[in-house]
Amino acid sequence: MTNFDPAAATAQWLATLSPQETARAIAYTHGSHWLILWSFLVSALVAWIIVRTGLLVAIRSRIERRRRRPILASFAVALVYSAMSWALTLPWAIYQGWWREKQYGLTSQALGGWLGEAVIGAAISVVATSLLLVAIYALIRRARRFWWAWAAGVTAAFIVIGLVLAPLMIEPIFNTYTPAPNGPVRDAVVTLAKQTGTPSDKIFIYNGSKQSDRYTANVSGLFGTARVAMSDTMFKQGADLAEVRGVVGHEMGHYVRAHILWTVGILVLLSLLAFWLTDRLYPVAHRLLRADRVGDISDPAGLPVLALVLAFLGVLGTPVFATMTRTMEEDADHFSLVHANAPDGLSKALIKTAEYRAPSPSAIEEFLFYDHPSVENRIRRAMEWKATHPAQALAEQPTRP
């Protein structure tokens, strides 16, 4: 394309944000960075409180004294710990997950609705986490020297099971998913699906506006349950067919490029490292929390200590997780540009995400915290693609699914 300047075009897209919108996005994003630290400090406080109560020690001692059933003791301790941890962190979760989103205009959900879903999510999480912890503590007892290696494999199995079951049993609890209905959107999606080898019956629209006003889509599931889902916020915000193609092309990229499988593989390696480090750092955290009544790492009553170590490693691993997902997001953008060839549609969608992700961070900030490439960099790549590839005739009028 002659006389087309990608840098100038990128600047024009960014200029569609008002100074007030940009300032709000920057404030929200920088606040989110600080939340990583504050969340860890909350986790440390909760761990200290639970250790001080001595409740987990009492539960473990009572079950092992009367029944000598370590599996039952591990499950009971994990269940009580998970429930206590959730209850103690609830005020912080309300601030972080609802009040702050409300303050920045990113949700219209009432507190009652948020709490109801939080309770359901907590019930699912408590049971699943307790089962995983039972398996991990069994491995610690039986394979004390190399438990961390086996635990990484068990964690991988739980992740895979969760990914397979999520679209079938968990996500429908919170939202209604329906196949894209007949019309221009479905026709465009089906055509793109055939071009990319994505099953055309795996494209859904869900009522994401129930929880959030964010402009978003996602890919979830694994193997036969994998699907691409677009939030209805896309269409409430006037998405046109070029946007739909750009966004869905991106999500199809995740599907076709098997990013979920890559994520699982990387998480296995990271879990291996995290459990190995936990084995070494547990005594340090044990002393810091003054958990005198708690035994070594094989004692389920020391679960708050173990959780604190993992939370600390999670903070340190923030750039690693961010880089992993950011790389895949960049790959999905490229896939969309290659197969949908809708750089303006993708850019129009991306600029709408800037309300909750500051568009132009520094390189260091992007590396440390951003799990997506910055909006500026993503649009710049789209405009560079546009400069070297012919445009497609796409409908630009707002449409409905």
N, C-alpha and C positions, 0 to 999 in steps of 0.2 A: 504494500500500500504506500503510494508516494505521498510525500509531504505530511506524513503522520508521525507525530512525536510521542512515543510512549510515556516519557516523563511528564510532558505537558498534559496528556490525557489523564494520567494518574492524578496529577494535581487538580484537574477539573473535577474528577470524581470526589476527591477528598474535600473540595470546596463546597460540595453539596451539603456537608455538615455545617451547621451554624457554629459560631464560637462557643455558644452556651452548650450545645450538644457535645462538642469536643471536650470542653472543660469537665462536663459531667462524666463522660466516659473515662477520662484520665483519672478523675477522683475515685470513681468506682474501681477501676483496675488497680490503682496503687493501694487502695484499701484492701482489695482481695489479696495482694501480696502480703500485707501485714497479717491478714487472717491466718496465713500458714503458721506464723510464729505464735500468734495468740491461741490458735487451736491446739498447738502442742503444749503450751503452758496450761491450758484447761485440762488436757489429758493428764499432765503431770499432777495437777491438783486433785483430779478425780482418783488417780491411782493412789495418791497419798491418803486420801480420805478413806478409801475402801480398805487399804492395809490397816489403817488405824482402828477401824471398827472391829477387826478380828473375826468378822462374820465368816469369811471364807475358810479360815483355819478351823473354826468351830464346826462348820458343815463337813469339811474333809475328815476331821478327827472323829466325829460322831459316826459317820458312815463306815469308815475303815475300822473303828473299834468294835462296832456291832456286827458288821457284815463282811468285812475284809473284801470289799469289792472295789478295786481301784477304778474300774471303768465307770461304775455308778457314781463314785466320788468325783471323778473328773467331770462327768456330765452335769451333776448337780452344782458343782462349783462354777463351771462355765456358764450355766444357765443363770445362776444368781448374779454372777459378775456382769454378764452382758446386760441383764435387766437393770442392775444398779447403775452401771456406767451410762446407759441410755437415759435413765431418769435424772442422774446428776448433771448430765450435759444438756438436758432439754432446754433450759433457759438460754444457753449459748446457741443451741441449734435454732431456736426460735429467732434469735437476733440475726444469726448468719443466714438462715435459709428462708426466712419470711420477712421480718421487719426491715432488714437492709434492702431486700429486693423491692419491697413496697416503697421505701423511701426514694429509690432510684427509678420508680415507675416501670419495673420489670415484671410485676405480677399484679393481678387484680383479684387474686384469690383471697377469700376471707380467712382469718386466723383459724376459725373452727374447721374449715375444710382442710387447711394445711395440717392441723393437729390430727384430724381423723386419718389422713393418709400417713402421717408420721407414725402413728400407733400401729397401723397395719404393716408398714414397712419394718418397724422395729420388731414386731412379732415374728415376721419371716426371718429377719436378720439374726435374732436371738437364737432361734432353733438351728438355723444353718451354721452359724458360728459355733454353737455348742457342739454340734456333731463333728465339725472340723477339729475343734480343740480336743475332743475325746480321742480322735485318731492321732493327733500330734503327741499328746501325752502318753498314749500307748507306745508310740515309736520311741519316745524318750526313755521309757522304762525298759523296753526290749532291745533297743539298739543305741545304747547310751553314747557310744563314741561317734557314730555317724548318723544320729537321728536327723540332723539337719538336712542330709541328702535325701533321705526317705521322705521327710516332711515336705520338701519341695515337690516331689512327685505326687504326694497326696493332695497338696494344694492345687497342683495343675489339674488333677482329676476333678476336684470340686469346682474349679473355674469352668472347665469344659461342661460339666453337668449343668452349672448355672446358666451358661450361655445357651445351651440347648433348650432348657426349660423356660427361660425368661420370656420369650415371645408367646409361649403356649399357656403358661400358668401364672406368671407374675405380672407382666405388663398389662394384660387385660383387666387386672384388678383395679388399676388406676386410670386407665383410659380406654376409650372405644376405638378400635382399629377397623377400618372398612376399606375394601379395595377401591382404588380410584374409579369413580363412576364413568359411564359413557360420556364422551364429550371431547373437546379439544385437548384437555390435559391428558386424559387417558390415551388418546391417539398419539400424542407426542411422546408420552412415556413408553408406550408399547413399541413404537418405532425405534426409539433409542435402546430399549431392552433387547430387541432383535439384533440391532447392530453390535451390541456389546456382549451378547451371550448371557444376559441376565434374564432369569425367568420373569416373564411379564405378569404373572399372577402373584408376584412377591412385592408389589408396589402398593403401599397403603397410605391412607390419610388418617390421622388421629387427632382427637380434640385436645391438643397440647395447650391451647389457650386456657384450659381449665386450671392449669397450674402456673403457666408463665406466658408473658407476652413476648418472649424472645423469638426472633425469627430463626427457625432451626429445622433441621431434618437429621435423620440418623439411620445407621444400619445396625441391626442387632440380630442375635441368634447365631447358630452354627450348624453346619451341614444342612439338613433338609428344613430346618426351622429359620434359616437366615432370611431376612427381609429388609427392604428399604421403606422407611416411614417418613412422611412429611407432616409437620405440624400444621394445623389449620390456620395458625398465625400467618403463614406464608400468604394465604389467599385473603385473609382479613386485611393484610397490609398491601393488597393490590398487586400480587405477583403476576407477571405476564408470562407468556409461553417461553420467552427467551430465558427468563429467570428459572422457570421450572426445569427447562432442559439443562441449564448450567448447574443447578443445585442437585437435581436427580442424577445427572451425569457424574457429579462428584461422589455421591453416595454409591452409585453403581461401581465407581472405581474402587471403593472400599471392598465391595462384594467380589468383584472380578479379580482384584489383586490379592484377595485372601488376607486382608490386613488383620482380621480377627485372629486367624491362625498364627500370623507373625507375632501378634501381641501376646497370645498365649505362650508361644515359645520363648519370647523375651522375658515374660513374667516368671516362667519356670527358672530361668537363669538368675534373675534378680531375687527370687525367693530363696534359691540355693545360697546366694551370697548373704542375704538378710538373715536367714536362720543360722548360718555359720557365725556371723558376727554377733548374733543374739546369744549364742552359746558362750562366746567370749566376754560379752559385755554384761551378761546377767549379774555376775557377782558385784560389779560396780554399781549397777542400779539398785541391787539388793541393799548395799550399804547406804546409798544416798537416801533411800526411802525408809531406812532403819526398820526393815521388815524382819525383826529378830525372831518372831514366832514362825516365820516362813522358812521352809527348807531350801534345798538347791533347786535347780531348774526343773527337776522331775516332780516337784511338789505342785499340784494344781492350785493350791492356795496362793502360790506365787504368781498367778496369772496377771495381776496388776503390774508386777515388776516386768514380766515378759512383754506385756502390751506397751509399757512405757518405752522399753528399748526399741520395739518395732516402730513406735510413733516417732522416736528420735531419728531412726534410720530413714523413715519416710520423709522427714524434713530434709535431711541431707540428700536424699535421692530425688528431690523435686526437679532439678535440672535434667536428670536422667529420664524420668518419666515424661517430662515436657519435650525433650528432644525426640524420644521414641514416637510420641503421637504427632508431634509437629512434622516429622519426616514423612509419616504416612499421610497426613493431611495435604502436604505439598504434592505427594505422588497422586493423590486423589484429584487435586486441582488439575494437574497435568492430564490425567485421564479424561477429565471432563472437557478440557480444551481440545484434546485430540478427537474425541468421539462426538461431543455435542457441538463443538466449535461455536460456542456462544459466549465469547469473552465479555461482551457488554452485559449480557444477562447475568453471568456469574458476578461481574463487578457490581451490578445493581443490587444483587443479593448480599454480597459481602459488605457493602457500605451500610446495610441495615444492621449487621452484626456489630458495628462499631459502637452501638449504644451500650454494650457491656464488655467491650474489649478495645482499649485505647488503640487507635489506628496506627500511630507512628511512634512506637517505643524505641529506645536506644538498642543497639545490637546486644549489649550485655543484658539488658532487661528482657529482651526477647529470648535470649538463650536460657536464662535462669528460670523464667516463669511461664512463658507462653507455650501452651500445648497446641496452638495453631500458629502458623506464620502470621505475622502482623497483617492487618488489612491493607496497609500501604504496599507491602511487598507482594501480597497476593494479587492485588489489582495491577501492580506494575508488571508482573509476569503475564497477566491476562492481556494487558495492552501490548506487550512485546510480542505475544502470540498473534494478536490482531494485526500488528504491523507486517507480519510475514505470511499471513494466511487469508484467503478470500473469505468474505463474509457470506453467511447463509441468510436466506430470506426467512425471517422469523416474525411471527405476530408479536407486536409490542403492546397491544391493548390489554388492560387488566382483564383477567379471566376468573372464572369460578371453577372449582374442581367438579 
